[in-house]
Amino acid sequence: MRMKKPELLIVEGKSARLNLTKAINRKQHQVHAVRGKLLNVNKHPVSSVLADVECRQVIDVLGCGFDKRLDIKNLPFSSVCILMDPDIDGAHSGALLLSFFNRYYQPLVFSGFLSLIKLPLFRIGDAGPQATFAWSPNELATMLKADSIASGQSTDSANITRYKGVAQFSLAECEQHMLNAKSRRLVLLK
């Protein structure tokens, strides 16, 4: 019986990698951490991209060639997911990774192999199964307003956690929002 290829999760930084590595099943997921921000491939020639350590590491991890020598049949993963911190720096890092894939790995993008995992920005309540999550400030405000109307209480007493990085998520939250295909928010890039 042929084993299914694992999914590759590209994260931002060592602490995100360490936290997520504790939650994964290595047969289903592999994690690669990009240190710092990737080179802006739209401002540099291909020779600079190939000379850049972080770009080179992503190319090596993907293992299916690069640019005109790309062969997606050699991709050792079932899919590639970009998973950045839910803050401004994470959005910038994610944009640089998307530029890299768009420029040098378009067949992966257009074949549906690349996606973005959207993480919640807020947890309402204590960690655990009773917690609820919001993915934007507007969603949080709507949820708090609906909750205060239903309970007849002020929203001032709500226990709200603002996530700044992947490393802040508990192992159960990593499973729920990053690994579980049924409960995470995945944006397929095509």
MARBA-483364 format. One line per field, with one value per residue: x, y, z of N, C-alpha, C, O in turn; residue number from 1. Coordinates in steps of 0.1 Angstrom, whole numbers, plus 5000, padded with zeros to 4 digits. Layout:
BEGIN
n.x = [X | ...]
n.y = [Y | ...]
n.z = [Z | ...]
ca.x = [X | ...]
ca.y = [Y | ...]
ca.z = [Z | ...]
c.x = [X | ...]
c.y = [Y | ...]
c.z = [Z | ...]
o.x = [X | ...]
o.y = [Y | ...]
o.z = [Z | ...]
seq = [NUM | ...]
This chain:
BEGIN
n.x = [5008 | 5006 | 5019 | 5004 | 5015 | 5031 | 5019 | 5033 | 5042 | 5049 | 5064 | 5069 | 5098 | 5117 | 5105 | 5078 | 5080 | 5090 | 5068 | 5047 | 5057 | 5055 | 5029 | 5023 | 5017 | 5042 | 5040 | 5019 | 5023 | 5049 | 5073 | 5086 | 5107 | 5110 | 5135 | 5134 | 5126 | 5118 | 5137 | 5128 | 5116 | 5108 | 5124 | 5149 | 5174 | 5174 | 5198 | 5205 | 5184 | 5189 | 5213 | 5206 | 5203 | 5179 | 5159 | 5171 | 5170 | 5142 | 5138 | 5153 | 5139 | 5114 | 5122 | 5116 | 5128 | 5133 | 5120 | 5124 | 5132 | 5114 | 5096 | 5066 | 5058 | 5078 | 5075 | 5077 | 5055 | 5020 | 5007 | 5014 | 5014 | 5012 | 5019 | 5017 | 5025 | 4998 | 4999 | 5011 | 5038 | 5038 | 5020 | 5034 | 5057 | 5043 | 5034 | 5058 | 5066 | 5045 | 5050 | 5074 | 5066 | 5047 | 5063 | 5084 | 5073 | 5049 | 5034 | 5028 | 5012 | 4990 | 4981 | 4969 | 4983 | 4992 | 4985 | 4970 | 4970 | 4947 | 4949 | 4932 | 4927 | 4919 | 4911 | 4882 | 4874 | 4887 | 4914 | 4906 | 4879 | 4856 | 4862 | 4858 | 4865 | 4879 | 4885 | 4890 | 4891 | 4865 | 4849 | 4853 | 4841 | 4814 | 4808 | 4811 | 4792 | 4768 | 4770 | 4768 | 4743 | 4728 | 4734 | 4729 | 4749 | 4777 | 4804 | 4828 | 4838 | 4847 | 4870 | 4897 | 4920 | 4947 | 4962 | 4996 | 5015 | 5023 | 5035 | 5021 | 4998 | 4980 | 4987 | 4963 | 4949 | 4966 | 4962 | 4935 | 4933 | 4954 | 4962 | 4940 | 4921 | 4894 | 4886 | 4902 | 4909 | 4913 | 4929 | 4928 | 4951 | 4950]
n.y = [4988 | 5022 | 5050 | 5080 | 5112 | 5136 | 5168 | 5200 | 5225 | 5258 | 5279 | 5309 | 5315 | 5301 | 5296 | 5292 | 5270 | 5251 | 5250 | 5241 | 5216 | 5200 | 5194 | 5180 | 5151 | 5133 | 5117 | 5128 | 5156 | 5180 | 5204 | 5235 | 5261 | 5295 | 5317 | 5350 | 5374 | 5365 | 5370 | 5397 | 5387 | 5401 | 5422 | 5415 | 5398 | 5364 | 5352 | 5363 | 5354 | 5326 | 5327 | 5335 | 5324 | 5317 | 5315 | 5295 | 5274 | 5269 | 5261 | 5238 | 5222 | 5219 | 5203 | 5198 | 5209 | 5241 | 5271 | 5272 | 5246 | 5231 | 5204 | 5193 | 5167 | 5156 | 5167 | 5162 | 5163 | 5164 | 5188 | 5223 | 5245 | 5278 | 5294 | 5319 | 5342 | 5358 | 5388 | 5421 | 5418 | 5391 | 5390 | 5405 | 5388 | 5365 | 5376 | 5380 | 5353 | 5344 | 5359 | 5347 | 5320 | 5326 | 5336 | 5317 | 5292 | 5287 | 5265 | 5249 | 5266 | 5270 | 5245 | 5239 | 5231 | 5249 | 5267 | 5289 | 5292 | 5305 | 5321 | 5325 | 5358 | 5364 | 5349 | 5342 | 5339 | 5313 | 5291 | 5261 | 5237 | 5253 | 5278 | 5305 | 5318 | 5345 | 5360 | 5385 | 5420 | 5431 | 5408 | 5400 | 5421 | 5419 | 5394 | 5398 | 5417 | 5404 | 5384 | 5399 | 5409 | 5386 | 5376 | 5397 | 5411 | 5433 | 5437 | 5442 | 5424 | 5403 | 5377 | 5381 | 5370 | 5382 | 5370 | 5369 | 5354 | 5322 | 5306 | 5311 | 5296 | 5269 | 5233 | 5219 | 5240 | 5244 | 5220 | 5223 | 5247 | 5247 | 5222 | 5203 | 5194 | 5197 | 5217 | 5240 | 5272 | 5274 | 5289 | 5284 | 5288 | 5298]
n.z = [5000 | 4991 | 5008 | 5018 | 5008 | 5030 | 5043 | 5037 | 5060 | 5060 | 5081 | 5102 | 5116 | 5144 | 5169 | 5162 | 5147 | 5165 | 5184 | 5167 | 5158 | 5180 | 5179 | 5156 | 5135 | 5122 | 5099 | 5086 | 5084 | 5078 | 5089 | 5080 | 5089 | 5081 | 5086 | 5097 | 5072 | 5039 | 5009 | 4988 | 4959 | 4937 | 4934 | 4929 | 4909 | 4895 | 4902 | 4927 | 4942 | 4942 | 4956 | 4981 | 5014 | 5028 | 5007 | 4992 | 5011 | 5011 | 4985 | 4985 | 5004 | 4991 | 4970 | 4943 | 4921 | 4904 | 4892 | 4857 | 4857 | 4872 | 4884 | 4892 | 4898 | 4913 | 4937 | 4971 | 4988 | 4997 | 4996 | 5000 | 5026 | 5037 | 5067 | 5086 | 5113 | 5129 | 5125 | 5116 | 5107 | 5101 | 5080 | 5061 | 5058 | 5048 | 5024 | 5010 | 5007 | 4991 | 4968 | 4960 | 4955 | 4934 | 4914 | 4909 | 4912 | 4898 | 4885 | 4908 | 4922 | 4904 | 4901 | 4924 | 4947 | 4966 | 4995 | 5020 | 5054 | 5075 | 5104 | 5136 | 5152 | 5177 | 5209 | 5227 | 5259 | 5282 | 5275 | 5259 | 5253 | 5254 | 5245 | 5221 | 5188 | 5169 | 5138 | 5129 | 5138 | 5134 | 5134 | 5160 | 5174 | 5166 | 5176 | 5204 | 5208 | 5201 | 5221 | 5244 | 5242 | 5243 | 5268 | 5285 | 5297 | 5302 | 5278 | 5288 | 5307 | 5293 | 5286 | 5267 | 5244 | 5225 | 5197 | 5187 | 5176 | 5161 | 5180 | 5204 | 5204 | 5219 | 5221 | 5214 | 5202 | 5180 | 5166 | 5160 | 5145 | 5127 | 5118 | 5115 | 5089 | 5087 | 5105 | 5103 | 5088 | 5055 | 5027 | 4995 | 4970 | 4938]
ca.x = [5000 | 5014 | 5016 | 5001 | 5026 | 5027 | 5017 | 5044 | 5037 | 5060 | 5061 | 5078 | 5106 | 5120 | 5095 | 5066 | 5083 | 5090 | 5055 | 5039 | 5064 | 5050 | 5015 | 5021 | 5020 | 5052 | 5036 | 5009 | 5028 | 5063 | 5073 | 5099 | 5107 | 5118 | 5141 | 5133 | 5118 | 5124 | 5141 | 5117 | 5121 | 5104 | 5134 | 5162 | 5176 | 5174 | 5211 | 5204 | 5175 | 5196 | 5224 | 5200 | 5202 | 5165 | 5153 | 5178 | 5164 | 5129 | 5140 | 5158 | 5128 | 5104 | 5127 | 5110 | 5134 | 5131 | 5118 | 5122 | 5135 | 5105 | 5088 | 5058 | 5057 | 5088 | 5072 | 5075 | 5044 | 5007 | 5004 | 5022 | 5006 | 5019 | 5013 | 5024 | 5019 | 4986 | 5002 | 5016 | 5051 | 5034 | 5013 | 5045 | 5064 | 5035 | 5034 | 5071 | 5066 | 5036 | 5057 | 5084 | 5059 | 5041 | 5074 | 5092 | 5066 | 5035 | 5027 | 5023 | 5001 | 4979 | 4976 | 4962 | 4992 | 4996 | 4974 | 4974 | 4962 | 4943 | 4948 | 4924 | 4934 | 4914 | 4903 | 4873 | 4873 | 4899 | 4918 | 4898 | 4868 | 4845 | 4866 | 4854 | 4876 | 4875 | 4896 | 4892 | 4885 | 4851 | 4842 | 4853 | 4831 | 4801 | 4806 | 4810 | 4779 | 4758 | 4771 | 4763 | 4728 | 4722 | 4736 | 4725 | 4761 | 4787 | 4815 | 4841 | 4843 | 4851 | 4884 | 4901 | 4935 | 4951 | 4973 | 5006 | 5024 | 5020 | 5040 | 5011 | 4987 | 4982 | 4988 | 4950 | 4946 | 4974 | 4955 | 4922 | 4934 | 4965 | 4964 | 4928 | 4915 | 4879 | 4883 | 4911 | 4905 | 4923 | 4926 | 4935 | 4957 | 4951]
ca.y = [5000 | 5034 | 5060 | 5094 | 5122 | 5146 | 5182 | 5208 | 5237 | 5267 | 5288 | 5320 | 5315 | 5288 | 5293 | 5287 | 5256 | 5242 | 5248 | 5232 | 5203 | 5192 | 5190 | 5173 | 5136 | 5135 | 5111 | 5137 | 5170 | 5184 | 5218 | 5242 | 5275 | 5305 | 5327 | 5363 | 5376 | 5360 | 5381 | 5402 | 5382 | 5410 | 5433 | 5409 | 5388 | 5350 | 5348 | 5367 | 5345 | 5314 | 5329 | 5338 | 5312 | 5313 | 5311 | 5282 | 5263 | 5266 | 5254 | 5224 | 5215 | 5216 | 5191 | 5194 | 5218 | 5255 | 5279 | 5264 | 5231 | 5226 | 5192 | 5191 | 5153 | 5153 | 5173 | 5151 | 5167 | 5164 | 5202 | 5232 | 5255 | 5289 | 5296 | 5330 | 5348 | 5367 | 5402 | 5428 | 5412 | 5378 | 5393 | 5408 | 5376 | 5357 | 5382 | 5377 | 5339 | 5343 | 5364 | 5337 | 5309 | 5331 | 5339 | 5305 | 5279 | 5289 | 5252 | 5245 | 5275 | 5268 | 5231 | 5238 | 5226 | 5259 | 5273 | 5298 | 5289 | 5318 | 5319 | 5335 | 5368 | 5365 | 5338 | 5347 | 5329 | 5306 | 5281 | 5249 | 5235 | 5263 | 5291 | 5308 | 5325 | 5355 | 5361 | 5399 | 5428 | 5433 | 5396 | 5400 | 5431 | 5413 | 5383 | 5404 | 5424 | 5393 | 5377 | 5408 | 5410 | 5373 | 5374 | 5409 | 5416 | 5441 | 5430 | 5446 | 5413 | 5392 | 5373 | 5381 | 5369 | 5386 | 5362 | 5376 | 5345 | 5308 | 5300 | 5314 | 5287 | 5256 | 5222 | 5217 | 5250 | 5241 | 5209 | 5228 | 5259 | 5246 | 5209 | 5196 | 5199 | 5200 | 5229 | 5251 | 5280 | 5273 | 5297 | 5277 | 5298 | 5293]
ca.z = [5000 | 4990 | 5018 | 5013 | 5011 | 5041 | 5039 | 5042 | 5066 | 5061 | 5092 | 5103 | 5128 | 5151 | 5180 | 5156 | 5143 | 5177 | 5189 | 5158 | 5157 | 5191 | 5177 | 5143 | 5133 | 5112 | 5087 | 5079 | 5083 | 5080 | 5092 | 5077 | 5094 | 5074 | 5096 | 5092 | 5060 | 5026 | 4999 | 4979 | 4946 | 4926 | 4933 | 4928 | 4898 | 4899 | 4908 | 4941 | 4948 | 4944 | 4965 | 4994 | 5022 | 5031 | 4995 | 4989 | 5019 | 5007 | 4973 | 4988 | 5011 | 4981 | 4963 | 4929 | 4911 | 4906 | 4880 | 4845 | 4859 | 4881 | 4880 | 4904 | 4901 | 4922 | 4950 | 4981 | 4997 | 4991 | 4995 | 5007 | 5033 | 5043 | 5080 | 5092 | 5125 | 5126 | 5128 | 5104 | 5102 | 5095 | 5067 | 5052 | 5055 | 5039 | 5010 | 5004 | 5003 | 4980 | 4956 | 4957 | 4948 | 4922 | 4904 | 4905 | 4914 | 4893 | 4884 | 4921 | 4926 | 4895 | 4902 | 4937 | 4957 | 4976 | 5003 | 5031 | 5066 | 5081 | 5119 | 5144 | 5159 | 5191 | 5216 | 5237 | 5270 | 5286 | 5265 | 5261 | 5243 | 5255 | 5239 | 5207 | 5181 | 5159 | 5128 | 5126 | 5149 | 5132 | 5138 | 5174 | 5179 | 5163 | 5185 | 5217 | 5209 | 5202 | 5234 | 5255 | 5241 | 5247 | 5283 | 5292 | 5305 | 5295 | 5271 | 5295 | 5315 | 5284 | 5287 | 5253 | 5241 | 5211 | 5193 | 5180 | 5169 | 5161 | 5193 | 5215 | 5204 | 5226 | 5212 | 5210 | 5192 | 5168 | 5159 | 5155 | 5136 | 5117 | 5112 | 5112 | 5076 | 5089 | 5113 | 5100 | 5076 | 5045 | 5015 | 4984 | 4961 | 4924]
c.x = [5009 | 5009 | 5013 | 5012 | 5022 | 5025 | 5028 | 5038 | 5050 | 5056 | 5072 | 5085 | 5107 | 5110 | 5082 | 5068 | 5083 | 5077 | 5046 | 5044 | 5058 | 5036 | 5013 | 5023 | 5029 | 5049 | 5026 | 5014 | 5043 | 5063 | 5087 | 5097 | 5116 | 5122 | 5141 | 5125 | 5125 | 5127 | 5130 | 5122 | 5117 | 5114 | 5148 | 5163 | 5176 | 5187 | 5211 | 5195 | 5182 | 5208 | 5219 | 5198 | 5188 | 5158 | 5159 | 5172 | 5150 | 5129 | 5144 | 5147 | 5118 | 5109 | 5122 | 5116 | 5130 | 5129 | 5115 | 5125 | 5126 | 5097 | 5079 | 5055 | 5067 | 5086 | 5069 | 5064 | 5031 | 5002 | 5014 | 5013 | 5015 | 5012 | 5021 | 5017 | 5008 | 4988 | 5007 | 5029 | 5047 | 5028 | 5024 | 5053 | 5056 | 5034 | 5047 | 5071 | 5056 | 5042 | 5067 | 5077 | 5053 | 5051 | 5080 | 5085 | 5051 | 5028 | 5021 | 5011 | 4988 | 4973 | 4969 | 4970 | 4995 | 4984 | 4979 | 4964 | 4959 | 4941 | 4938 | 4933 | 4931 | 4908 | 4895 | 4871 | 4887 | 4902 | 4910 | 4887 | 4857 | 4849 | 4860 | 4865 | 4871 | 4887 | 4898 | 4887 | 4870 | 4843 | 4842 | 4842 | 4817 | 4798 | 4804 | 4796 | 4768 | 4758 | 4765 | 4748 | 4722 | 4723 | 4731 | 4736 | 4769 | 4798 | 4828 | 4847 | 4848 | 4866 | 4889 | 4916 | 4937 | 4963 | 4983 | 5015 | 5019 | 5024 | 5030 | 5000 | 4990 | 4983 | 4974 | 4945 | 4954 | 4967 | 4942 | 4924 | 4945 | 4965 | 4951 | 4921 | 4901 | 4876 | 4892 | 4905 | 4916 | 4919 | 4934 | 4939 | 4958 | 4951]
c.y = [5012 | 5044 | 5073 | 5103 | 5131 | 5159 | 5190 | 5221 | 5246 | 5278 | 5299 | 5319 | 5301 | 5285 | 5288 | 5272 | 5246 | 5240 | 5238 | 5218 | 5194 | 5187 | 5181 | 5158 | 5137 | 5127 | 5119 | 5151 | 5171 | 5199 | 5224 | 5256 | 5284 | 5315 | 5341 | 5364 | 5371 | 5372 | 5384 | 5398 | 5391 | 5421 | 5428 | 5399 | 5374 | 5346 | 5352 | 5358 | 5332 | 5315 | 5331 | 5325 | 5308 | 5308 | 5297 | 5271 | 5260 | 5258 | 5239 | 5216 | 5211 | 5204 | 5188 | 5203 | 5232 | 5262 | 5271 | 5249 | 5225 | 5214 | 5189 | 5176 | 5149 | 5159 | 5162 | 5154 | 5167 | 5178 | 5210 | 5243 | 5266 | 5293 | 5306 | 5335 | 5358 | 5382 | 5408 | 5422 | 5398 | 5380 | 5397 | 5396 | 5367 | 5363 | 5379 | 5362 | 5337 | 5348 | 5354 | 5326 | 5314 | 5332 | 5326 | 5292 | 5280 | 5275 | 5247 | 5253 | 5271 | 5254 | 5229 | 5232 | 5236 | 5265 | 5281 | 5294 | 5302 | 5315 | 5329 | 5346 | 5369 | 5352 | 5345 | 5336 | 5322 | 5295 | 5268 | 5248 | 5245 | 5277 | 5292 | 5317 | 5335 | 5358 | 5376 | 5407 | 5430 | 5420 | 5395 | 5409 | 5425 | 5402 | 5388 | 5410 | 5414 | 5386 | 5386 | 5409 | 5397 | 5371 | 5386 | 5415 | 5425 | 5433 | 5433 | 5434 | 5401 | 5390 | 5371 | 5380 | 5373 | 5378 | 5371 | 5367 | 5330 | 5301 | 5302 | 5303 | 5274 | 5245 | 5218 | 5227 | 5249 | 5230 | 5215 | 5238 | 5257 | 5233 | 5201 | 5202 | 5203 | 5213 | 5241 | 5259 | 5281 | 5281 | 5290 | 5288 | 5292 | 5305]
c.z = [5000 | 5000 | 5012 | 5017 | 5022 | 5035 | 5045 | 5048 | 5067 | 5071 | 5093 | 5117 | 5136 | 5162 | 5174 | 5152 | 5155 | 5183 | 5180 | 5157 | 5169 | 5188 | 5165 | 5145 | 5121 | 5099 | 5079 | 5076 | 5085 | 5081 | 5088 | 5082 | 5085 | 5085 | 5090 | 5079 | 5048 | 5017 | 4990 | 4964 | 4934 | 4924 | 4930 | 4916 | 4904 | 4906 | 4923 | 4948 | 4952 | 4954 | 4979 | 5002 | 5024 | 5019 | 4991 | 4998 | 5015 | 4994 | 4976 | 4995 | 5001 | 4973 | 4950 | 4918 | 4914 | 4892 | 4867 | 4846 | 4869 | 4876 | 4892 | 4907 | 4911 | 4936 | 4961 | 4991 | 4989 | 4988 | 5003 | 5013 | 5039 | 5056 | 5087 | 5104 | 5121 | 5131 | 5115 | 5098 | 5095 | 5081 | 5057 | 5048 | 5045 | 5025 | 5003 | 4999 | 4991 | 4967 | 4951 | 4949 | 4935 | 4911 | 4900 | 4906 | 4909 | 4891 | 4897 | 4925 | 4917 | 4896 | 4916 | 4948 | 4969 | 4982 | 5014 | 5042 | 5073 | 5096 | 5125 | 5150 | 5173 | 5196 | 5226 | 5247 | 5273 | 5275 | 5269 | 5252 | 5243 | 5248 | 5225 | 5201 | 5171 | 5150 | 5124 | 5137 | 5147 | 5136 | 5153 | 5180 | 5177 | 5173 | 5199 | 5219 | 5210 | 5215 | 5245 | 5254 | 5246 | 5263 | 5291 | 5300 | 5296 | 5289 | 5278 | 5303 | 5306 | 5285 | 5272 | 5252 | 5227 | 5208 | 5185 | 5172 | 5170 | 5175 | 5205 | 5215 | 5212 | 5216 | 5206 | 5199 | 5179 | 5160 | 5153 | 5144 | 5125 | 5110 | 5108 | 5099 | 5077 | 5096 | 5111 | 5089 | 5066 | 5033 | 5004 | 4974 | 4947 | 4915]
o.x = [5018 | 4998 | 5019 | 5018 | 5010 | 5028 | 5033 | 5030 | 5059 | 5046 | 5082 | 5080 | 5099 | 5106 | 5076 | 5060 | 5078 | 5074 | 5040 | 5037 | 5057 | 5032 | 5002 | 5029 | 5025 | 5054 | 5024 | 5009 | 5049 | 5055 | 5097 | 5087 | 5127 | 5114 | 5147 | 5116 | 5138 | 5121 | 5122 | 5130 | 5123 | 5114 | 5157 | 5153 | 5179 | 5187 | 5217 | 5198 | 5180 | 5212 | 5226 | 5192 | 5184 | 5150 | 5151 | 5170 | 5147 | 5122 | 5138 | 5145 | 5113 | 5101 | 5123 | 5110 | 5125 | 5136 | 5106 | 5121 | 5129 | 5092 | 5084 | 5051 | 5065 | 5094 | 5060 | 5063 | 5030 | 4994 | 5021 | 5006 | 5025 | 5000 | 5031 | 5006 | 5009 | 4981 | 5008 | 5030 | 5053 | 5031 | 5023 | 5057 | 5062 | 5035 | 5046 | 5077 | 5060 | 5040 | 5068 | 5082 | 5053 | 5048 | 5083 | 5091 | 5042 | 5016 | 5011 | 5001 | 4978 | 4962 | 4965 | 4964 | 4999 | 4974 | 4991 | 4952 | 4969 | 4932 | 4937 | 4944 | 4939 | 4902 | 4900 | 4866 | 4897 | 4893 | 4908 | 4885 | 4850 | 4840 | 4858 | 4873 | 4860 | 4899 | 4908 | 4878 | 4862 | 4833 | 4832 | 4835 | 4809 | 4787 | 4795 | 4790 | 4759 | 4747 | 4758 | 4742 | 4712 | 4714 | 4730 | 4734 | 4769 | 4802 | 4838 | 4859 | 4852 | 4874 | 4886 | 4923 | 4930 | 4973 | 4978 | 5021 | 5011 | 5017 | 5032 | 4994 | 5001 | 4980 | 4972 | 4939 | 4949 | 4965 | 4939 | 4916 | 4945 | 4969 | 4952 | 4917 | 4896 | 4866 | 4888 | 4896 | 4927 | 4908 | 4947 | 4931 | 4965 | 4952]
o.y = [5013 | 5047 | 5077 | 5102 | 5135 | 5162 | 5187 | 5228 | 5243 | 5285 | 5298 | 5321 | 5292 | 5274 | 5279 | 5264 | 5235 | 5228 | 5229 | 5209 | 5182 | 5177 | 5175 | 5153 | 5141 | 5130 | 5117 | 5157 | 5163 | 5206 | 5218 | 5263 | 5281 | 5320 | 5343 | 5355 | 5373 | 5383 | 5376 | 5405 | 5390 | 5429 | 5436 | 5393 | 5372 | 5338 | 5345 | 5355 | 5326 | 5305 | 5330 | 5316 | 5296 | 5298 | 5288 | 5260 | 5248 | 5248 | 5230 | 5204 | 5200 | 5196 | 5176 | 5205 | 5236 | 5258 | 5263 | 5241 | 5215 | 5215 | 5183 | 5173 | 5139 | 5158 | 5154 | 5147 | 5169 | 5181 | 5205 | 5249 | 5263 | 5295 | 5303 | 5333 | 5365 | 5387 | 5401 | 5420 | 5395 | 5372 | 5393 | 5394 | 5361 | 5355 | 5377 | 5359 | 5329 | 5342 | 5352 | 5321 | 5307 | 5330 | 5324 | 5282 | 5274 | 5275 | 5241 | 5247 | 5269 | 5252 | 5218 | 5227 | 5232 | 5269 | 5280 | 5293 | 5309 | 5307 | 5341 | 5343 | 5373 | 5345 | 5354 | 5325 | 5325 | 5291 | 5265 | 5256 | 5246 | 5285 | 5283 | 5323 | 5333 | 5358 | 5378 | 5402 | 5431 | 5422 | 5391 | 5406 | 5427 | 5402 | 5383 | 5409 | 5416 | 5383 | 5381 | 5411 | 5398 | 5366 | 5384 | 5423 | 5424 | 5422 | 5427 | 5433 | 5391 | 5399 | 5361 | 5388 | 5368 | 5380 | 5379 | 5371 | 5327 | 5292 | 5295 | 5302 | 5269 | 5247 | 5215 | 5224 | 5252 | 5232 | 5212 | 5237 | 5265 | 5232 | 5194 | 5213 | 5211 | 5219 | 5252 | 5254 | 5286 | 5280 | 5291 | 5296 | 5283 | 5303]
o.z = [5008 | 5002 | 5002 | 5028 | 5023 | 5023 | 5056 | 5041 | 5073 | 5069 | 5087 | 5127 | 5134 | 5164 | 5180 | 5154 | 5154 | 5187 | 5185 | 5155 | 5167 | 5194 | 5163 | 5154 | 5110 | 5088 | 5067 | 5067 | 5093 | 5075 | 5091 | 5079 | 5082 | 5093 | 5079 | 5077 | 5046 | 5018 | 4986 | 4958 | 4924 | 4914 | 4930 | 4913 | 4916 | 4915 | 4931 | 4960 | 4963 | 4960 | 4989 | 4997 | 5023 | 5019 | 4987 | 4993 | 5016 | 4993 | 4970 | 4992 | 5002 | 4969 | 4945 | 4908 | 4924 | 4883 | 4867 | 4838 | 4875 | 4864 | 4901 | 4918 | 4918 | 4945 | 4959 | 5001 | 4977 | 4979 | 5011 | 5006 | 5046 | 5055 | 5093 | 5106 | 5111 | 5139 | 5105 | 5086 | 5085 | 5072 | 5045 | 5036 | 5036 | 5015 | 4991 | 4988 | 4982 | 4956 | 4939 | 4939 | 4925 | 4899 | 4888 | 4902 | 4915 | 4894 | 4897 | 4930 | 4923 | 4891 | 4919 | 4958 | 4979 | 4975 | 5018 | 5041 | 5077 | 5100 | 5121 | 5154 | 5182 | 5188 | 5234 | 5244 | 5266 | 5268 | 5281 | 5243 | 5234 | 5246 | 5218 | 5209 | 5165 | 5155 | 5116 | 5145 | 5157 | 5142 | 5159 | 5189 | 5186 | 5179 | 5207 | 5229 | 5218 | 5221 | 5254 | 5265 | 5253 | 5269 | 5303 | 5309 | 5283 | 5294 | 5275 | 5305 | 5312 | 5286 | 5266 | 5258 | 5218 | 5214 | 5176 | 5162 | 5179 | 5179 | 5215 | 5225 | 5211 | 5204 | 5194 | 5190 | 5168 | 5147 | 5141 | 5134 | 5115 | 5099 | 5098 | 5100 | 5069 | 5095 | 5115 | 5081 | 5069 | 5028 | 5004 | 4969 | 4945 | 4902]
seq = [1 | 2 | 3 | 4 | 5 | 6 | 7 | 8 | 9 | 10 | 11 | 12 | 13 | 14 | 15 | 16 | 17 | 18 | 19 | 20 | 21 | 22 | 23 | 24 | 25 | 26 | 27 | 28 | 29 | 30 | 31 | 32 | 33 | 34 | 35 | 36 | 37 | 38 | 39 | 40 | 41 | 42 | 43 | 44 | 45 | 46 | 47 | 48 | 49 | 50 | 51 | 52 | 53 | 54 | 55 | 56 | 57 | 58 | 59 | 60 | 61 | 62 | 63 | 64 | 65 | 66 | 67 | 68 | 69 | 70 | 71 | 72 | 73 | 74 | 75 | 76 | 77 | 78 | 79 | 80 | 81 | 82 | 83 | 84 | 85 | 86 | 87 | 88 | 89 | 90 | 91 | 92 | 93 | 94 | 95 | 96 | 97 | 98 | 99 | 100 | 101 | 102 | 103 | 104 | 105 | 106 | 107 | 108 | 109 | 110 | 111 | 112 | 113 | 114 | 115 | 116 | 117 | 118 | 119 | 120 | 121 | 122 | 123 | 124 | 125 | 126 | 127 | 128 | 129 | 130 | 131 | 132 | 133 | 134 | 135 | 136 | 137 | 138 | 139 | 140 | 141 | 142 | 143 | 144 | 145 | 146 | 147 | 148 | 149 | 150 | 151 | 152 | 153 | 154 | 155 | 156 | 157 | 158 | 159 | 160 | 161 | 162 | 163 | 164 | 165 | 166 | 167 | 168 | 169 | 170 | 171 | 172 | 173 | 174 | 175 | 176 | 177 | 178 | 179 | 180 | 181 | 182 | 183 | 184 | 185 | 186 | 187 | 188 | 189 | 190]
